[in-house]
Amino acid sequence: MHEIWRFSRLKERIDALGEFGRDPFGGMTRPFGSAAEREARRWFLQEASKTGLEISTDMAGNIWALYPGDRPEILAIGSHLDTVPHGGAYDGSLGVILGLESVQTLQEQEYRPLHTLGVLVLAGEEPNPFRLSTLGSRLLTGVLSFEEIEAVKDDQGLLLTEALALADAPSGNHHELDVARLRGFIEPHIEQGARLKEQGLPLAVVTTITGIVRHSITIIGEQNHAGTTAPEQRRDAVQAFAGTMELFQRMGQEFSGEVRGTVGYVSVFPNAVNIVPSRVEFIVEWRSPQDSLLHSVAEMFWTQVQTRVHEMGLELTRKVILSQNPVVMDPRMQELLHQAVGTYIPQHPGLVSWAGHDAAHLAQKVPTGMLFIRSNGKSHCPDEDCDSDDMALALRVLITALRRWDQKENPGASLRK
């Protein structure tokens, strides 16, 4: 098959996948468990079946599309099909299609693999109605147990186990078999930032996936009348919250470049125009590739917030809702990807991923690597875009990496020549 046609097919598949869950404003809304996400899964199954790949779905909802080799151990490329609300066409989807194109190309070239090559579509990577992101990768690796999800429901009362059944996930507890066979995993992904764009470079090898800490903090004051309560008598939760944001901004400036903080969720009670608010809940998120700094900044902020709120005569509580350490990508996988990229372009950096990915969980069990593809600097929005030439280059790199990877007797133990 001519290479130009293959690259055209890659773009056509991205465009076709982008029609599932397209909203009236041009974005993709395809959360895990939705009708649109199930349609996207069915579309992928049809595309993979056309190539003759062996298809199965595990009990975590992950899809495996395998090109059998002489050995059963699996070398896989993949990502996710679900999206954020009103998101873009490339986040996750590009990694899945690049995986499919890589394996299919080797089939078309009549390459006979030593190991089984595969595409792994991981279920529920993005936040979803069940409030469990990176669902498939966490269940697959045992980070999340099936006992923990038995009673999980969405806001309409649908059980997560029912959603998995709709995704054709079988019952039973055999997911460890799949991860035991998996000897290596590569997740290609758009960068979701502007670093490659600013450097004028198409690809980068990921060195580390950021750690993430999220704390839900609730400030507790006293509800009262907005007109009749004098300033000195108020225990205003919003005023206290405003003070904490001053601290937050100061810390963000102090650790700029090393730590990134976000307050993206705020809830005020009772949230009425003529009532002094009695409670504010907000979620503060910290990200850093440096483990000790990540946790020290999070604790420093909490200590300062306690002092500020208590000085104002209010109380507060904290709940840790996520504490995920940074994950270094397997050095052998980084070397493999650097060698493959270097075959086509001499200059390519190693970059930290400031976004979370399924690869962070797979890396706990399996040698894992990530390849960043240059985007237009926008993500989690309809304007997300990726150049066709960059996608074509990424495909060449992944095919080269798969061949080199497969030719090792024990790719999980050594990737060096």
N, C-alpha and C positions, 0 to 999 in steps of 0.2 A: 504493500500500500504506500502511495506517495506521502511523504512527510507533510506537505502542505495540506493535503486532504485531512490528515489526522488532526492537525492543529485546528482546522475548520470545524471538525467534529467536536473537539473540546469546547470551543466557544458555543456551538449549537446546543450542546448538552447543558452548559451553564445557563443559557437563555431559556431553554425548555424547563429546567428546574425552577427558574425564577418566576414562572407563571403560577406555581402552586402557592396560594396564600397571598397573591398580589392584592393589595388594598386599593381603594379608589384614589389614593394620593400617591401611588407609585411605589410604595414600600412593600416589604414582605412581612406578613404576620402569620407565622407558622410555628406556634409553640408545640412542645411535645404533647401528644394526646389529642390534638385538634384534628378535624377532618382534613385540613390542608396538609398537615404533617403526614397523616396516613396516606394521602394521595401521593405525596413526594416519595414516601417509602415504596409504594407500589410501583411508581415509575422507575425507581432505581432497580427494583427486583426484575422488572421487565427488561431494562437495558442490560443488566448483568447476565440475565438468562440468555439473551441473544448471543452472547459470546461463548456460551457453553460452560460458564463457571458453575461450580457446585455451590448452591445457595442454602443457607440455614439461618435461623434466628434463635438466639439463646434466650434464656428466661429473663434476662435483663433488658430484652428488647433490642439488643445489638444485632446487626445483620453482618453475616460473614459470607463473602463471595470469594471462593477459593479456586486457584489454578493448581491442581495437584502435581507435586513433584515426586521424585523417588523416595523422599522422606516425608513423614507426616508433620514435622515441625514447621510452623508458619512464620513467614516474614511478611508483615502487613503494612500497608499504607492506608490512611483514612482520616476521617474527622466526623463532623455531624451534619445533619440535614435540617434540624430545627433552627428557628430564628428568634430574635427578640421582637417585641411588637414594633411594627413599622420600621423594620430593619432593611438590610441590604441584601444583594444577590450573591455575595462572595464569601461572607463569613461562614466558615464551615463547609459550605457547598463546594467551594473550589478545591478543598482538600479531598473531598469524596470523589469528585470527578477526575482529579489528577491521579488518584489511586486507581480508579477504574481504567483510565486511559493507559496508565503505565503497564498494568497487568495485561490488558487487551493487546497492547502493542507487542509485548513479548510473545503472546500467543500468535499474533499475525506474522511475526518474524520466525515462527516455528522454533522458538527457543525452548529447550527442554530443561526445566529447572531441577536442580538437585533437591532443593527444599520446596515445600508448598508455598506459593506466593498468594497473597490475598488482599482484598479490600475490606476494611473494617469500618462499618458505619455505626458510630456510637450514639446511643439514644439519650435524648434529653440533656444536652450540654448546657443550654441556656436556662435562665430562670423561667419557671413555668407555673401553671395553676396549682401544681402540687408542692411548690416551694422547695424543690429539691433539684438543684442544678448539678451538672456532671453526673447525672443519675446512672447511665449505663456503664461508664468507666469506674465509678465507685463500687457498683454492685459486682462488676466483673472481677475487680481486684480484691474484693472483700473489705474495702474501706467502709462500706455501708452494707449492713446485713439485710437479708430478706425479712427477718423478724422485725426489724426496725421500720419497715414500710408497710406491714400488714394492715395497719389501721389508717394509713395516710389517705386523705380525701382532698378533692378540690372544693371550691366554694359551692358547686352544684351537687355535692355529695357523691361524686363518682370516685370509687376507690382506685388507687394507683394500680393495684393488682388487676382491676378490670380494664384499665387503660393499657396495661401490658398485654392482656389477652387480646384486646382489639388490635394491638400491634403484632399479633401472631407469635407472641412469646410463649413458649411451652411452659407447663408447670414442672415442678421438680427443683432440684438444687444441684445442677450439674455445671454451673458456670466455671468452677475451678478447673474443670477439664479443659475448657477453652483457653484460659489464661496460662495453663501449664504447657500447652502446645505452642503458645506464642513465644517465639524466640527473639523477636525484635519488632519495633513499631516506629514508623515515621509519620509525623503529622505535618503535612504542608498547610500553610495558612497565610492569608494576607496579613501584612504587618499590623494593620489597624492603627498605625501612627504615621508620622511624616519623616522619620529619620532617613529611610532609604531614598525617598523622594528628594529630600534636601541634599543628600550626598550624591545623587545621580547614579545610584546603583540599583540593579534589578533584584538581587537576592542576598540573603544573609542567613547564616547558621545561628540558631538560638543556643545560647550558652546556659541560661538560667531562666526559669519561670518564677515570677515574683511570688513572694509570700503575701498573704492577705489576712488582716485582722479586722473583724467587724464587731463593734460593741453597740448594743442598744442601751441608751441612757435615758432615764425618765426623771425629769425634774418635777417635784411635787410642791406646789404652793397652796393657795387658798382661794377658792372661788368667791367673788363678791360683786357688788354693784359697781358698774363702771363710772357712774356719776357721783355717787355719794361716798365712795371710799377714798379718803385722802391719800396722797402719795406716801406719807410716812406710815400709813396703816396697811399698805398693800403688801401681799406676798405673791407677786406677779411672776408666774412661771415663764412667760415670754421674755420679760425683762432679764431674768436670770439666764435664759437661753441666749439672748443677745450678747451677754457678757462672755459666755463660753465661746461664742463665735469669734470674738476678739482674740481670745487665747488661741483658738484654732488657726486663725489667719497668721498670727505671729509665729506659731510653730511651723506652719507650712513654709514660711519665708526662711526660717532658720535652717531647715533641713532640705531646702529645695535642691533637686537633683539626686538626692539619696532616698527620700521618702515622698510618697504622694498621698495626700489625704483628701477625702471627699465626704461631705455631708449631703447625701442625696435624698434622704427621707426625713420629713418632719411632720409630726401630728400634734395638733393643739386641741385641748379639751377645755370647755365645751365648744370652742370655736364659734362664738357668737359675738356680734359687734358691740354689744352693751354689757358684756360680762368680763370681769378680770379673770383671765385664764388660770385654772388651778393645776394644769398638768401639760407638760410638753414632753413628748417622746421623740428622740432623734437617733438616727443610726450614723455613726462615724466609722468610716473605713480608712484603714492605712495599708499602703502597699510599699514593699521594698524587697530587693533581691538580697539584702543583708539581714540575716536572721536576728542577730542580737539587737541591731539598731531598730528593726521593725517593732519588736516587743518593748524595747525601752521607751521609744517615742509614744507608743500606745499607752503605756503605764504612766509616763510623765504627763500626758494630756489628762488622763483620768485623775491624777493627783491634783493637778492645778484646777480642774473643774470642780472637784469636791471642795477645795478651799474657797473658790469664788462663790459657789452656791451657798455654802454654809455661812459665809460672811453676810450674805443677803437674807439670812434667816429661813432658808428653804431646805428641803430634804431632797435626796436623790438616790436612785438605784442604778445598778448596771447589770446587764446580762451579756455574756460573751456568746455571740451567735456564730462566729466563725474564727478559727485560729489555724491558719494553713501556712506552714513553713515554706520558704523558698525551696525550689527543687532544681538541682543542677542536672542538666542533660548528660547522658552517658558519654564519657570522653571518647570512647571508641566510635560511637555514633556521630559525634561531632566531627571526628577525624574523617570518617567515611564521607560525610556530606561535604566537608571542606575539599576533599580530594575530587569528588564528583563535580562540585561547582567550579573548581579550579581547572577542570578539563575544558571549560567553555569561556570563563572570564577570570583573569588573574587577580582582580581586586574584589574581595567580598568580605565584609566584616562579620564578627561575631556580635550578636546583640542580645540584650536582656529582653525578655517578654514581660511587659508591664500588665498584660492581660492574663487571666487564668485560662487554662486549657485542659482538655481531657488528658493530654500528654503528661501533665503533672501527676495524675493518679496512676497511669500506666507505668510511669517511671519507677514506682515503688516495687514493681514486680518484674519488669521487663526492660532490657536495654532499649532506651527510647531517645529519639532525636526529633528536632523540629526544623523545618525550612520555612523561612519567611519570604514571601513574594511581595514586591513593592506594590503599594496601593496609592490612591490619590490623597492619602492622609486622612480620610474620613471613614468611619465605621459605625455600626449600630444606627445607621440612618440610610434613607433611600439613595443618597448621593454616593454611597460606597462604590468604588470602581477599581478596575485592575486592567492594565494594558495587555492586549492579546500577545504581543511579542514577549512580555515577561512571563505570561502563563506558558507559552510555548517553550521558553528556555527552562522553566521549572520542570516541564515534562521531560525534556532531554536529560536534565540532571537526575531526576528520580529514576528514569530507566537505567542510566549509567550506575547509579547507586544500587539499584536492585540486582543488577548483574554481578557487580563486585561482591555484594553482600552474600548473594546466593552461592557464589563459588568458594566460599570459605567452608571448611569441613564442619566447624562448630561456630557459627556466626555469633552466638550469644556469649562465647568465651573470648574470642579474639577477632578483631576486624583489621588487623595489621597484615600487610603483605610480608 
